Amino acid sequence: VWSQQVSVGSTVGVFYVNATWANDTLGNLGVNSTLLSVSIIAANTPPYFPLVGVNNSSPLPGDSVMHNATIADDFGLSGYVFSWNASGAGCDIWVNDSWVSFAANNTNASIIKVIPSVCENKTVGWVVFANDSAGLWNQTGNLSYLVQNVSPVVSTMAVNASSVTVSTSVCTNATVSDVGVGVSEVWQTVTFPDSTVANVTLQNASSIDGCGGGGSVWSQQVSVGSTVGVFYVN
């Protein structure tokens, strides 16, 4: 058996052994014209990502966002891991999801996530890691989008009486909601019968006497003063 190792080069295609020739010491020449061939394919490369993106690049806290990554490979895909940094009290901790195996003929990773309220006005980063059947890994770049900054909504305002006697108190309240980090402070501008204008800070507590605060209701008990007239919550 005579043999030789031959480099097939760097071009994808077919490498042919066209014939085998042999010579003896007397100069006699023999030939075997059996055609041999070897297919030359590209070297195995890691997965890559032709298309990545989200269905909402400016979400509100509480919105569902679909993160998409189309993944390709020269041989075959095994699965992927999704990671994002929208965890923790500060919306800044990276957490990996569980490994997801690719179903047959599937090359798309679609991950739906609900934006936590603590991510209001924060940049959410995300990455997809992909693995192929040869065990090679690759990842998208660090992708990101900005969660919107939203204002609290004051849906109702009320006082607990339409008329009271002088030197008594009324309860004033407001129902306030916020889809983001939460309501931190609520106040109302009031005008007393003597034309004095003041800001009244409301509290989110049921301990305000008879005013029904707590939950999304903020309230305060306010003395209307000793002047006859109209008390306004402006």
Disulfide bonds with the S-S distance in Angstrom:
Cys91-Cys119 2.01
Cys171-Cys211 1.97
